[in-house]
Amino acid sequence: MAKSIIDGLFGKSPISPLQKHMTSVHSCISELKGFMIAIHEKDWKTAEEIRKTIGHKEGEADVLKKELRLSLPSTFMMPFSRRDLLDLLLIQDSIANTTKDVSGLIINRKMTLPDEISDDVIELTDVCIKTSAAALKAVNELDELMETAFGNRERKVVGSIIAEVNELESQSDRIQHEIRTKLFPLEEDYPPVDVMFYYRAVEWLGELADAAQKVGSRLEVLLAK
């Protein structure tokens, strides 16, 4: 009874549902490396199975997003606003959405990776997954931050994780540049439409790392308030 009264006055903490959503998002993007390897090997059956798994996990993340948005109280005892949390939720969700989009684009067009860039694209995918994993680690520290009243030690822990996220995103930028540099001289060897979609796929992969970095940046904003 006492807990119900407190929840009614202050609202239930949205931190655990937010962490659960980011866990689901990371589970979705984690499928992408296997997908890219299957594409390179022209194993369309495996690629399609993984694409379906990605779609299912993106749907699960979407359900969690909607549940959190609907249950988020207008007032709760937090050092940051409802708007801050909704912004973070939407950034997290964009990772799952983009993962679904890039896998759908590649499988629908039966895109194969030119040998000259295949290793780089798989490496880029791996870096994107690692960036998401670091962002998840940072989000999972939020409850510890709350329990320690944003203590200096915990702030340093989160700050270190965010620095890791930023470094991984910088790696992503470097790999994207290398891929584009290698793609340029290949443009005459492939149909223009195919080349356009190669660039699009690389751009979307880069957006995955960017979105994970934005999760870290949003957490930095929360720490500063």
Backbone as ProteinMPNN parsed JSONL, in Angstrom:
{"seq_chain_A": "MAKSIIDGLFGKSPISPLQKHMTSVHSCISELKGFMIAIHEKDWKTAEEIRKTIGHKEGEADVLKKELRLSLPSTFMMPFSRRDLLDLLLIQDSIANTTKDVSGLIINRKMTLPDEISDDVIELTDVCIKTSAAALKAVNELDELMETAFGNRERKVVGSIIAEVNELESQSDRIQHEIRTKLFPLEEDYPPVDVMFYYRAVEWLGELADAAQKVGSRLEVLLAK", "coords_chain_A": {"N_chain_A": [[0.835, -1.208, 0.0], [1.875, 1.28, 0.888], [3.893, 1.59, -0.997], [2.39, 1.881, -3.319], [1.14, 4.305, -2.847], [3.362, 6.027, -2.817], [4.263, 5.639, -5.449], [2.098, 6.731, -6.758], [2.288, 9.393, -6.046], [4.863, 10.197, -6.931], [5.458, 8.809, -9.201], [6.467, 5.916, -11.092], [9.807, 4.826, -11.523], [11.306, 5.34, -14.672], [13.653, 4.258, -15.506], [14.468, 1.503, -15.536], [12.696, 0.352, -17.57], [13.682, 1.86, -19.728], [16.309, 0.948, -19.908], [15.773, -1.703, -20.507], [14.665, -1.39, -23.025], [16.89, -0.406, -24.479], [18.531, -2.623, -24.298], [17.086, -4.424, -25.865], [17.239, -3.088, -28.312], [20.01, -3.236, -28.78], [20.271, -5.984, -29.032], [19.051, -6.315, -31.458], [20.727, -4.912, -33.366], [22.981, -6.436, -33.031], [22.702, -8.645, -34.622], [23.552, -7.926, -37.093], [26.197, -8.225, -38.086], [26.546, -10.972, -38.683], [24.663, -11.087, -40.677], [25.833, -9.443, -42.675], [28.114, -10.928, -43.274], [26.93, -13.234, -44.338], [25.753, -12.097, -46.599], [28.018, -11.317, -48.059], [29.018, -13.832, -48.628], [27.114, -14.683, -50.302], [25.054, -16.177, -49.286], [22.025, -16.412, -49.36], [19.83, -17.555, -48.136], [20.498, -17.816, -45.383], [20.951, -15.105, -44.907], [18.397, -14.032, -45.308], [16.988, -15.27, -43.239], [18.259, -14.102, -41.039], [17.586, -11.46, -41.517], [14.827, -11.55, -41.06], [14.868, -12.133, -38.348], [16.029, -9.785, -37.385], [13.974, -7.992, -38.078], [11.947, -8.962, -36.409], [13.06, -8.489, -33.868], [13.346, -5.719, -33.962], [10.677, -5.058, -33.964], [9.968, -5.917, -31.388], [11.459, -4.114, -29.862], [10.139, -1.803, -30.592], [7.63, -2.184, -29.466], [8.303, -2.096, -26.748], [9.169, 0.541, -26.636], [6.763, 1.945, -27.128], [5.258, 1.114, -24.926], [6.705, 2.241, -22.817], [6.499, 4.962, -23.417], [3.749, 5.355, -23.105], [3.393, 4.737, -20.429], [4.958, 6.467, -19.065], [5.152, 8.672, -16.435], [3.839, 11.994, -15.932], [4.973, 13.43, -13.954], [7.743, 12.766, -11.883], [10.149, 11.688, -9.461], [12.977, 12.702, -10.429], [16.234, 13.757, -11.533], [16.135, 14.84, -14.007], [14.262, 15.745, -16.946], [11.023, 14.713, -18.259], [10.99, 15.085, -20.992], [13.695, 14.853, -21.633], [14.12, 12.119, -21.204], [12.366, 11.004, -23.095], [13.538, 11.916, -25.448], [15.974, 10.512, -25.351], [14.996, 7.912, -25.499], [13.91, 7.874, -28.11], [16.202, 8.223, -29.64], [17.602, 5.888, -29.028], [15.796, 4.085, -30.17], [16.058, 4.639, -32.854], [18.322, 3.274, -33.621], [17.597, 0.562, -33.802], [15.646, 0.838, -35.784], [17.136, 1.765, -38.015], [18.858, -0.371, -38.373], [17.052, -2.339, -39.209], [16.232, -1.112, -41.591], [18.604, -0.982, -43.186], [19.283, -3.681, -43.475], [17.016, -4.577, -44.782], [17.136, -3.09, -47.181], [19.472, -4.149, -48.381], [18.904, -6.929, -48.651], [16.585, -6.915, -50.193], [17.436, -5.895, -52.626], [19.243, -7.789, -53.27], [21.965, -7.262, -52.839], [25.414, -7.568, -53.353], [28.661, -7.55, -51.856], [31.368, -5.805, -53.16], [34.578, -7.296, -53.566], [36.685, -5.611, -52.957], [35.825, -3.934, -50.943], [34.552, -5.452, -49.058], [35.664, -6.565, -46.642], [36.087, -4.211, -45.24], [33.484, -3.203, -44.943], [32.341, -5.177, -43.333], [33.983, -4.864, -41.105], [33.255, -2.245, -40.411], [30.587, -2.68, -39.721], [30.977, -4.279, -37.463], [32.231, -2.433, -35.752], [30.13, -0.623, -35.416], [28.354, -2.221, -33.971], [29.849, -2.606, -31.647], [29.907, 0.027, -30.758], [27.237, 0.446, -30.137], [27.054, -1.438, -28.069], [28.679, -0.277, -26.129], [27.208, 2.047, -25.665], [24.909, 0.905, -24.569], [26.022, -0.107, -22.218], [26.568, 2.285, -20.922], [23.96, 3.337, -20.555], [22.983, 1.407, -18.847], [24.192, 2.117, -16.522], [22.706, 4.081, -15.421], [20.853, 3.614, -13.32], [22.57, 3.106, -11.218], [23.806, 5.56, -11.054], [21.637, 7.065, -10.137], [21.208, 5.903, -7.614], [23.5, 6.634, -6.278], [23.19, 9.293, -6.12], [24.189, 10.763, -8.281], [26.963, 10.671, -7.829], [30.494, 11.532, -7.713], [32.308, 9.453, -8.347], [30.743, 7.6, -9.759], [29.945, 9.208, -11.854], [32.383, 9.513, -13.14], [32.804, 6.917, -14.045], [30.713, 6.594, -15.904], [31.411, 8.696, -17.584], [33.807, 7.71, -18.629], [32.888, 5.534, -20.101], [31.338, 6.85, -22.012], [33.357, 8.225, -23.331], [34.565, 6.054, -24.542], [32.516, 5.32, -26.301], [32.556, 7.564, -27.994], [35.113, 7.32, -29.13], [34.859, 4.929, -30.56], [32.906, 5.701, -32.384], [34.372, 7.537, -33.84], [36.195, 5.79, -35.017], [34.421, 4.505, -36.699], [33.825, 6.611, -38.476], [36.317, 6.889, -39.736], [36.592, 4.411, -41.049], [34.398, 4.49, -42.76], [35.24, 6.563, -44.461], [37.446, 5.318, -45.661], [36.148, 3.267, -47.069], [34.566, 4.721, -48.901], [36.608, 5.934, -50.334], [37.737, 3.715, -51.586], [35.577, 2.878, -53.064], [35.163, 4.821, -54.996], [36.993, 4.583, -57.335], [35.859, 2.292, -58.348], [33.449, 2.819, -59.453], [32.949, 2.901, -62.218], [32.841, 0.265, -62.876], [30.506, -0.888, -62.048], [26.895, -0.936, -62.244], [25.329, 2.284, -62.234], [23.123, 2.607, -60.454], [23.515, 0.544, -58.616], [25.919, 1.366, -57.467], [25.079, 3.722, -56.244], [23.43, 2.672, -54.241], [25.288, 1.247, -52.764], [26.74, 3.308, -51.591], [24.634, 4.395, -50.12], [24.053, 2.305, -48.305], [26.447, 2.231, -46.827], [26.311, 4.761, -45.711], [24.036, 4.506, -44.049], [24.958, 2.553, -42.276], [26.93, 4.04, -41.018], [25.25, 5.83, -39.735], [24.237, 4.283, -37.717], [26.335, 4.05, -35.853], [26.542, 6.758, -35.303], [24.07, 7.255, -34.077], [24.322, 5.716, -31.762], [26.379, 7.121, -30.56], [25.001, 9.475, -30.074], [23.305, 8.65, -28.074], [25.132, 8.459, -25.975], [25.886, 11.168, -25.896], [23.495, 12.361, -25.111], [23.249, 11.314, -22.568], [25.402, 12.608, -21.396], [24.388, 15.182, -21.322], [22.331, 14.814, -19.485], [23.847, 14.244, -17.225], [24.992, 16.691, -16.807], [23.016, 18.237, -15.836]], "CA_chain_A": [[0.0, 0.0, 0.0], [2.744, 2.455, 0.97], [4.588, 1.732, -2.274], [1.42, 2.39, -4.286], [0.954, 5.733, -2.571], [4.559, 6.724, -3.281], [4.24, 5.618, -6.907], [1.09, 7.668, -7.218], [2.758, 10.759, -5.849], [6.09, 10.525, -7.624], [5.584, 8.073, -10.449], [7.45, 4.844, -11.111], [11.033, 5.169, -12.244], [11.326, 4.823, -16.043], [15.014, 3.867, -15.853], [14.518, 0.088, -15.881], [12.141, 0.15, -18.912], [14.586, 2.471, -20.701], [17.421, 0.011, -20.051], [15.244, -2.884, -21.189], [14.518, -1.018, -24.43], [18.213, -0.342, -25.093], [18.988, -4.012, -24.409], [16.394, -4.968, -27.031], [17.824, -2.416, -29.47], [21.342, -3.798, -29.034], [20.053, -7.346, -29.52], [18.695, -6.179, -32.877], [21.902, -4.554, -34.165], [23.976, -7.501, -32.897], [22.488, -9.611, -35.7], [23.926, -7.349, -38.387], [27.476, -8.727, -38.601], [26.262, -12.254, -39.323], [23.938, -10.778, -41.911], [26.782, -8.94, -43.663], [28.96, -12.052, -43.69], [26.105, -14.068, -45.216], [25.609, -11.371, -47.861], [29.294, -11.429, -48.774], [29.154, -15.214, -49.091], [25.941, -14.935, -51.156], [24.209, -17.159, -48.613], [20.796, -15.634, -49.263], [18.913, -18.21, -47.197], [20.882, -17.376, -44.042], [20.746, -13.653, -44.834], [16.958, -13.774, -45.163], [16.607, -15.687, -41.885], [18.74, -13.08, -40.105], [16.775, -10.252, -41.742], [13.556, -11.763, -40.362], [15.167, -12.0, -36.917], [16.194, -8.344, -37.152], [12.637, -7.397, -38.123], [11.221, -9.369, -35.195], [13.64, -7.795, -32.705], [12.984, -4.312, -34.087], [9.29, -4.979, -33.526], [9.961, -6.026, -29.928], [11.941, -2.831, -29.34], [9.088, -0.82, -30.842], [6.6, -2.413, -28.445], [8.835, -1.567, -25.484], [9.158, 2.009, -26.758], [5.391, 2.418, -26.981], [4.846, 0.878, -23.546], [7.347, 3.227, -21.957], [5.915, 6.287, -23.695], [2.395, 5.409, -22.557], [3.401, 4.597, -18.969], [5.832, 7.47, -18.458], [4.343, 9.654, -15.702], [4.149, 13.397, -16.23], [5.848, 13.894, -12.867], [8.42, 11.725, -11.123], [11.303, 12.212, -8.751], [14.176, 12.5, -11.224], [16.98, 15.002, -11.728], [16.024, 15.272, -15.392], [12.864, 15.914, -17.343], [10.341, 13.721, -19.089], [11.43, 15.346, -22.358], [15.037, 14.276, -21.766], [13.999, 10.673, -21.321], [11.732, 10.694, -24.376], [14.553, 12.133, -26.485], [16.901, 9.387, -25.28], [14.264, 6.743, -25.993], [13.791, 7.953, -29.569], [17.538, 8.001, -30.209], [17.823, 4.445, -28.927], [14.928, 3.385, -31.108], [16.547, 4.848, -34.221], [19.335, 2.255, -33.911], [16.873, -0.619, -34.276], [14.987, 1.177, -37.045], [18.12, 1.83, -39.097], [19.308, -1.751, -38.586], [16.02, -2.973, -40.034], [16.239, -0.482, -42.918], [19.78, -1.348, -43.978], [19.187, -5.105, -43.817], [15.955, -4.68, -45.779], [17.653, -2.561, -48.444], [20.458, -5.069, -48.956], [18.295, -8.203, -49.027], [15.599, -6.699, -51.256], [18.154, -5.684, -53.875], [20.239, -8.852, -53.414], [23.239, -6.576, -52.984], [26.632, -8.263, -52.96], [29.716, -6.607, -51.527], [32.594, -5.954, -53.952], [35.684, -7.82, -52.764], [37.572, -4.517, -52.552], [35.323, -3.24, -49.75], [33.786, -6.365, -48.206], [36.248, -6.634, -45.307], [35.877, -2.917, -44.585], [32.076, -3.093, -44.577], [32.134, -6.062, -42.186], [34.64, -4.203, -39.976], [32.399, -1.116, -40.039], [29.439, -3.25, -39.025], [31.453, -4.707, -36.148], [32.452, -1.223, -34.948], [28.797, -0.105, -35.071], [27.821, -3.073, -32.907], [30.61, -2.29, -30.434], [29.474, 1.347, -30.302], [25.948, 0.22, -29.496], [27.294, -2.153, -26.814], [29.188, 0.706, -25.169], [26.082, 2.906, -25.313], [24.082, 0.108, -23.654], [26.73, -0.137, -20.934], [26.364, 3.596, -20.287], [22.554, 3.42, -20.133], [22.81, 0.502, -17.705], [24.755, 2.748, -15.326], [21.812, 5.141, -14.962], [20.275, 3.327, -11.998], [23.649, 3.288, -10.244], [23.924, 7.016, -10.902], [20.537, 7.534, -9.298], [21.398, 5.426, -6.251], [24.615, 7.367, -5.655], [22.885, 10.722, -6.232], [25.119, 11.328, -9.261], [28.257, 10.848, -7.167], [31.642, 11.769, -8.603], [32.888, 8.196, -8.82], [29.881, 7.023, -10.798], [30.042, 10.114, -12.998], [33.623, 9.194, -13.855], [32.58, 5.636, -14.721], [29.884, 6.869, -17.088], [32.206, 9.53, -18.479], [34.766, 6.835, -19.295], [32.144, 4.75, -21.098], [30.974, 7.776, -23.087], [34.592, 8.449, -24.094], [34.709, 4.852, -25.371], [31.527, 5.462, -27.377], [33.042, 8.586, -28.92], [36.262, 6.775, -29.861], [34.342, 3.951, -31.516], [32.239, 6.435, -33.469], [35.451, 8.089, -34.666], [36.662, 4.664, -35.834], [33.405, 4.338, -37.735], [34.035, 7.662, -39.474], [37.538, 6.58, -40.507], [36.328, 3.265, -41.929], [33.514, 4.972, -43.829], [36.074, 7.312, -45.404], [38.234, 4.34, -46.416], [35.248, 2.573, -47.996], [34.224, 5.645, -49.991], [37.819, 6.105, -51.143], [37.879, 2.511, -52.399], [34.424, 2.772, -53.967], [35.233, 5.808, -56.078], [37.539, 4.044, -58.589], [35.075, 1.14, -58.799], [32.15, 3.276, -59.94], [32.772, 2.582, -63.638], [32.722, -1.189, -63.04], [29.197, -1.326, -61.578], [25.78, -0.08, -62.674], [25.212, 3.476, -61.384], [22.144, 2.419, -59.382], [24.158, -0.282, -57.595], [26.893, 2.21, -56.773], [24.322, 4.628, -55.389], [22.958, 1.958, -53.059], [26.454, 0.946, -51.928], [26.976, 4.51, -50.785], [23.521, 4.527, -49.177], [24.227, 1.31, -47.248], [27.549, 2.683, -45.978], [25.8, 5.914, -44.96], [23.15, 4.026, -42.991], [25.794, 1.914, -41.256], [27.514, 5.134, -40.254], [24.219, 6.423, -38.884], [24.093, 3.435, -36.531], [27.34, 4.501, -34.882], [26.177, 8.127, -34.915], [22.951, 7.195, -33.131], [24.859, 5.227, -30.486], [27.101, 8.242, -29.959], [24.005, 10.429, -29.585], [22.861, 8.132, -26.771], [26.141, 8.922, -25.026], [25.81, 12.634, -25.779], [22.308, 12.683, -24.333], [23.575, 11.011, -21.18], [26.26, 13.701, -20.927], [23.484, 16.297, -21.028], [21.649, 14.481, -18.229], [24.831, 14.373, -16.146], [25.314, 18.096, -16.602], [21.863, 18.974, -15.256]], "C_chain_A": [[0.865, 1.252, 0.0], [3.442, 2.696, -0.353], [3.656, 2.304, -3.332], [1.196, 3.882, -4.104], [2.139, 6.532, -3.081], [4.6, 6.783, -4.801], [3.234, 6.617, -7.452], [1.535, 9.104, -7.099], [3.911, 11.119, -6.769], [6.258, 9.824, -8.973], [6.659, 7.005, -10.365], [8.654, 5.272, -11.944], [11.006, 4.544, -13.636], [12.691, 4.266, -16.437], [15.083, 2.407, -16.291], [13.89, -0.198, -17.254], [13.031, 0.735, -20.01], [15.772, 1.546, -20.97], [16.979, -1.246, -20.803], [15.096, -2.597, -22.689], [15.872, -0.998, -25.125], [18.811, -1.731, -25.244], [18.374, -4.666, -25.637], [16.959, -4.381, -28.323], [19.181, -3.033, -29.808], [21.245, -5.237, -29.537], [19.753, -7.339, -31.014], [19.943, -5.92, -33.729], [22.97, -5.644, -34.105], [23.863, -8.557, -34.0], [23.146, -9.174, -37.008], [25.244, -7.893, -38.94], [27.289, -10.066, -39.307], [25.542, -12.072, -40.642], [24.906, -10.341, -43.006], [27.71, -10.05, -44.168], [28.193, -12.963, -44.644], [25.925, -13.416, -46.58], [26.884, -11.513, -48.699], [29.483, -12.829, -49.357], [28.016, -15.635, -50.019], [25.07, -16.07, -50.611], [22.872, -16.48, -48.327], [19.801, -16.239, -48.277], [19.215, -17.756, -45.76], [20.623, -15.885, -43.869], [19.274, -13.327, -44.613], [16.475, -14.167, -43.769], [17.03, -14.634, -40.856], [17.928, -11.798, -40.267], [15.434, -10.369, -41.02], [13.744, -11.621, -38.851], [15.322, -10.536, -36.534], [14.839, -7.652, -37.123], [11.836, -7.719, -36.878], [11.736, -8.603, -33.981], [13.366, -6.29, -32.766], [11.548, -4.103, -33.632], [9.168, -5.063, -32.008], [10.409, -4.718, -29.278], [10.872, -1.756, -29.495], [7.965, -0.949, -29.814], [7.05, -1.843, -27.103], [8.852, -0.041, -25.488], [7.756, 2.55, -26.506], [4.903, 2.249, -25.546], [5.443, 1.917, -22.604], [6.748, 4.616, -22.165], [4.54, 6.429, -23.055], [2.387, 5.396, -21.022], [4.236, 5.67, -18.28], [4.995, 8.532, -17.753], [4.768, 11.077, -16.051], [5.034, 14.0, -15.154], [6.466, 12.689, -12.184], [9.676, 12.336, -10.523], [12.584, 11.861, -9.494], [14.905, 13.831, -11.365], [16.97, 15.476, -13.173], [14.563, 15.159, -15.821], [12.327, 14.728, -18.146], [10.796, 13.85, -20.537], [12.812, 14.744, -22.625], [14.963, 12.77, -22.002], [13.366, 10.251, -22.646], [12.715, 10.876, -25.523], [15.536, 10.962, -26.526], [16.253, 8.118, -25.826], [14.194, 6.729, -27.512], [15.139, 7.732, -30.255], [17.877, 6.514, -30.164], [17.044, 3.707, -29.999], [15.414, 3.522, -32.547], [17.61, 3.826, -34.594], [18.663, 0.999, -34.456], [16.213, -0.351, -35.631], [15.962, 1.161, -38.215], [18.683, 0.449, -39.402], [18.326, -2.489, -39.484], [16.053, -2.414, -41.46], [17.408, -0.961, -43.772], [19.744, -2.823, -44.362], [18.107, -5.324, -44.876], [16.404, -4.205, -47.15], [18.549, -3.584, -49.123], [19.806, -6.357, -49.439], [17.315, -8.023, -50.178], [16.26, -6.505, -52.615], [19.173, -6.782, -54.156], [21.626, -8.251, -53.657], [24.382, -7.475, -52.524], [27.715, -7.226, -52.714], [30.921, -6.836, -52.443], [33.741, -6.407, -53.052], [36.568, -6.707, -52.208], [37.118, -3.829, -51.262], [34.656, -4.169, -48.75], [34.34, -6.427, -46.78], [36.011, -5.343, -44.534], [34.433, -2.762, -44.111], [31.773, -3.97, -43.36], [32.788, -5.469, -40.94], [33.806, -3.022, -39.486], [31.188, -1.601, -39.254], [29.813, -3.657, -37.603], [31.662, -3.514, -35.222], [31.117, -0.611, -34.52], [28.192, -0.904, -33.921], [28.532, -2.782, -31.586], [30.205, -0.925, -29.87], [28.141, 1.247, -29.578], [26.129, -0.47, -28.141], [27.799, -1.193, -25.741], [28.076, 1.65, -24.721], [25.145, 2.194, -24.343], [24.711, 0.069, -22.266], [26.526, 1.177, -20.178], [24.936, 3.737, -19.759], [22.32, 2.555, -18.89], [23.419, 1.041, -16.417], [23.813, 3.797, -14.731], [21.238, 4.876, -13.573], [21.322, 3.478, -10.902], [23.89, 4.779, -9.988], [22.865, 7.554, -9.96], [20.757, 7.15, -7.834], [22.504, 6.185, -5.525], [24.417, 8.879, -5.739], [23.9, 11.434, -7.139], [26.478, 11.639, -8.623], [29.401, 10.935, -8.162], [32.224, 10.484, -9.171], [32.063, 7.611, -9.95], [29.862, 7.907, -12.045], [31.285, 9.799, -13.835], [33.491, 7.886, -14.633], [31.795, 5.853, -16.019], [30.651, 7.716, -18.095], [33.217, 8.716, -19.271], [34.09, 6.005, -20.392], [31.771, 5.633, -22.285], [32.193, 8.096, -23.955], [34.862, 7.264, -25.027], [33.749, 4.897, -26.561], [32.032, 6.437, -28.433], [34.212, 8.082, -29.755], [35.812, 5.767, -30.918], [33.637, 4.632, -32.683], [33.264, 7.07, -34.4], [36.062, 7.008, -35.552], [35.706, 4.425, -36.993], [33.586, 5.365, -38.849], [35.239, 7.356, -40.36], [37.299, 5.44, -41.493], [35.405, 3.675, -43.072], [34.302, 5.72, -44.889], [36.895, 6.362, -46.278], [37.367, 3.623, -47.452], [34.899, 3.474, -49.181], [35.419, 5.87, -50.917], [38.016, 4.912, -52.074], [36.744, 2.365, -53.412], [34.574, 3.669, -55.193], [35.819, 5.233, -57.368], [36.773, 2.841, -59.135], [33.776, 1.546, -59.486], [31.901, 2.902, -61.401], [32.537, 1.092, -63.875], [31.349, -1.729, -62.648], [28.102, -0.41, -62.109], [25.621, 1.099, -61.716], [24.235, 3.309, -60.214], [22.742, 1.584, -58.253], [25.136, 0.547, -56.769], [26.185, 3.151, -55.799], [23.88, 3.925, -54.106], [24.114, 1.467, -52.182], [26.744, 2.125, -51.004], [25.88, 4.687, -49.728], [23.678, 3.554, -48.003], [25.329, 1.726, -46.282], [27.104, 3.865, -45.112], [24.924, 5.461, -43.802], [23.921, 3.303, -41.897], [26.45, 2.979, -40.376], [26.514, 5.77, -39.311], [23.979, 5.589, -37.628], [25.083, 3.855, -35.446], [27.03, 5.91, -34.398], [25.076, 8.117, -33.866], [23.426, 6.705, -31.764], [25.639, 6.331, -29.782], [26.124, 9.27, -29.383], [23.411, 9.971, -28.261], [23.831, 8.602, -25.693], [26.085, 10.418, -24.806], [24.616, 13.061, -24.941], [22.539, 12.403, -22.855], [24.488, 12.086, -20.584], [25.428, 14.904, -20.535], [22.778, 16.046, -19.693], [22.596, 14.644, -17.032], [25.111, 15.831, -15.798], [24.202, 18.854, -15.9], [21.798, 18.791, -13.75]], "O_chain_A": [[0.634, 2.175, -0.781], [3.58, 3.837, -0.795], [4.075, 3.119, -4.154], [1.077, 4.629, -5.075], [1.968, 7.582, -3.699], [4.922, 7.818, -5.384], [3.474, 7.267, -8.469], [1.206, 9.939, -7.942], [3.943, 12.216, -7.327], [7.104, 10.208, -9.781], [7.648, 7.167, -9.65], [8.522, 5.987, -12.937], [10.718, 3.355, -13.776], [12.877, 3.844, -17.579], [15.694, 2.102, -17.316], [14.49, -0.928, -18.043], [13.123, 0.17, -21.1], [16.19, 1.379, -22.115], [17.719, -1.781, -21.629], [15.371, -3.462, -23.521], [16.003, -1.511, -26.236], [19.524, -1.996, -26.212], [19.058, -5.379, -26.371], [17.136, -5.094, -29.311], [19.471, -3.318, -30.97], [22.045, -5.66, -30.372], [20.153, -8.248, -31.742], [20.186, -6.631, -34.705], [23.779, -5.767, -35.024], [24.823, -9.277, -34.274], [23.279, -9.978, -37.931], [25.39, -8.01, -40.157], [27.812, -10.272, -40.402], [25.778, -12.805, -41.603], [24.815, -10.813, -44.14], [28.044, -10.097, -45.352], [28.744, -13.415, -45.648], [25.941, -14.099, -47.604], [26.826, -11.794, -49.896], [30.039, -12.989, -50.444], [27.953, -16.78, -50.465], [24.44, -16.813, -51.364], [22.614, -16.032, -47.209], [19.02, -15.517, -47.656], [18.313, -17.364, -45.019], [20.139, -15.447, -42.825], [18.943, -12.446, -43.82], [15.643, -13.475, -43.183], [16.283, -14.311, -39.933], [17.616, -11.126, -39.283], [14.958, -9.397, -40.433], [12.892, -11.062, -38.161], [14.818, -10.094, -35.502], [14.578, -6.823, -36.251], [11.128, -6.863, -36.348], [10.951, -8.125, -33.163], [13.174, -5.656, -31.729], [11.231, -3.1, -32.994], [8.355, -4.358, -31.409], [9.832, -4.268, -28.288], [10.719, -0.897, -28.626], [7.418, 0.052, -29.351], [6.275, -1.188, -26.407], [8.582, 0.592, -24.468], [7.584, 3.507, -25.751], [4.221, 3.121, -25.008], [4.766, 2.411, -21.702], [6.52, 5.353, -21.206], [4.2, 7.487, -22.527], [1.496, 5.965, -20.392], [4.227, 5.774, -17.053], [4.209, 9.224, -18.399], [5.917, 11.324, -16.417], [5.758, 14.964, -15.404], [5.782, 11.697, -11.933], [10.194, 13.347, -10.998], [13.204, 10.835, -9.216], [14.289, 14.896, -11.323], [17.701, 16.398, -13.534], [13.743, 14.551, -15.133], [13.074, 13.878, -18.632], [10.968, 12.848, -21.23], [13.067, 14.199, -23.698], [15.641, 12.222, -22.872], [13.779, 9.26, -23.249], [12.727, 10.083, -26.465], [15.889, 10.478, -27.601], [16.895, 7.343, -26.534], [14.396, 5.686, -28.135], [15.206, 7.124, -31.324], [18.376, 5.951, -31.139], [17.572, 2.811, -30.657], [15.207, 2.625, -33.365], [17.786, 3.535, -35.777], [19.108, 0.437, -35.456], [16.222, -1.209, -36.514], [15.66, 0.614, -39.276], [18.957, 0.132, -40.559], [18.731, -3.186, -40.415], [15.915, -3.167, -42.424], [17.23, -1.306, -44.94], [20.139, -3.176, -45.473], [18.267, -6.161, -45.764], [16.097, -4.832, -48.163], [18.397, -3.852, -50.315], [20.122, -6.833, -50.529], [17.223, -8.887, -51.05], [15.707, -6.905, -53.639], [19.887, -6.726, -55.156], [22.357, -8.673, -54.554], [24.327, -8.068, -51.447], [27.687, -6.143, -53.3], [31.445, -7.949, -52.498], [33.86, -5.956, -51.913], [37.132, -6.839, -51.121], [37.927, -3.214, -50.567], [34.231, -3.715, -47.687], [33.578, -6.351, -45.817], [35.764, -5.367, -43.328], [34.182, -2.254, -43.018], [31.038, -3.558, -42.462], [32.23, -5.552, -39.845], [33.664, -2.821, -38.28], [30.811, -1.005, -38.245], [29.063, -3.411, -36.658], [31.313, -3.572, -34.043], [30.986, -0.134, -33.393], [27.592, -0.336, -33.009], [27.897, -2.72, -30.533], [30.163, -0.739, -28.653], [27.935, 1.876, -28.54], [25.444, -0.132, -27.176], [27.396, -1.284, -24.581], [28.001, 2.015, -23.548], [24.643, 2.806, -23.401], [24.016, 0.196, -21.258], [26.338, 1.186, -18.962], [24.731, 4.205, -18.639], [21.556, 2.925, -17.999], [23.192, 0.488, -15.341], [24.087, 4.342, -13.661], [21.144, 5.785, -12.748], [21.014, 3.919, -9.795], [24.143, 5.199, -8.859], [23.145, 8.386, -9.097], [20.528, 7.953, -6.929], [22.453, 6.358, -4.307], [25.336, 9.652, -5.471], [24.394, 12.52, -6.834], [27.06, 12.701, -8.839], [29.296, 10.475, -9.299], [32.593, 10.431, -10.344], [32.602, 7.181, -10.969], [29.771, 7.403, -13.165], [31.245, 9.815, -15.066], [34.003, 7.763, -15.746], [32.17, 5.358, -17.082], [30.561, 7.494, -19.303], [33.46, 8.993, -20.445], [34.651, 5.804, -21.47], [31.877, 5.207, -23.435], [32.073, 8.223, -25.174], [35.325, 7.441, -26.153], [34.121, 4.557, -27.684], [31.944, 6.163, -29.63], [34.299, 8.376, -30.948], [36.327, 5.758, -32.036], [33.755, 4.199, -33.829], [33.051, 7.134, -35.611], [36.408, 7.27, -36.704], [36.128, 4.174, -38.122], [33.509, 5.025, -40.03], [35.191, 7.537, -41.576], [37.751, 5.497, -42.637], [35.6, 3.261, -44.215], [34.066, 5.538, -46.084], [37.025, 6.573, -47.484], [37.803, 3.399, -48.581], [34.934, 3.035, -50.331], [35.26, 5.983, -52.132], [38.419, 5.083, -53.225], [36.933, 1.796, -54.487], [34.156, 3.307, -56.293], [35.197, 5.379, -58.421], [37.014, 2.416, -60.265], [33.08, 0.698, -60.043], [30.766, 2.616, -61.781], [32.085, 0.698, -64.95], [31.055, -2.9, -62.888], [28.353, 0.762, -62.392], [25.764, 0.928, -60.505], [24.486, 3.807, -59.116], [22.513, 1.868, -57.077], [25.18, 0.446, -55.543], [26.638, 3.348, -54.671], [23.945, 4.502, -53.02], [23.935, 1.289, -50.977], [26.963, 1.96, -49.804], [26.155, 5.077, -48.594], [23.464, 3.928, -46.85], [25.178, 1.595, -45.067], [27.467, 3.962, -43.939], [25.053, 5.975, -42.69], [23.583, 3.42, -40.719], [26.516, 2.84, -39.155], [26.873, 6.201, -38.216], [23.567, 6.119, -36.595], [24.721, 3.998, -34.277], [27.229, 6.226, -33.225], [25.128, 8.865, -32.889], [22.99, 7.213, -30.731], [25.572, 6.466, -28.56], [26.384, 9.863, -28.336], [23.054, 10.795, -27.419], [23.418, 9.08, -24.637], [26.216, 10.893, -23.678], [24.705, 14.005, -24.156], [22.086, 13.156, -21.994], [24.361, 12.433, -19.41], [25.715, 15.572, -19.542], [22.645, 16.954, -18.873], [22.196, 15.119, -15.969], [25.424, 16.164, -14.655], [24.406, 19.971, -15.423], [20.904, 19.332, -13.1]]}, "name": "protein", "num_of_chains": 1, "seq": "MAKSIIDGLFGKSPISPLQKHMTSVHSCISELKGFMIAIHEKDWKTAEEIRKTIGHKEGEADVLKKELRLSLPSTFMMPFSRRDLLDLLLIQDSIANTTKDVSGLIINRKMTLPDEISDDVIELTDVCIKTSAAALKAVNELDELMETAFGNRERKVVGSIIAEVNELESQSDRIQHEIRTKLFPLEEDYPPVDVMFYYRAVEWLGELADAAQKVGSRLEVLLAK"}
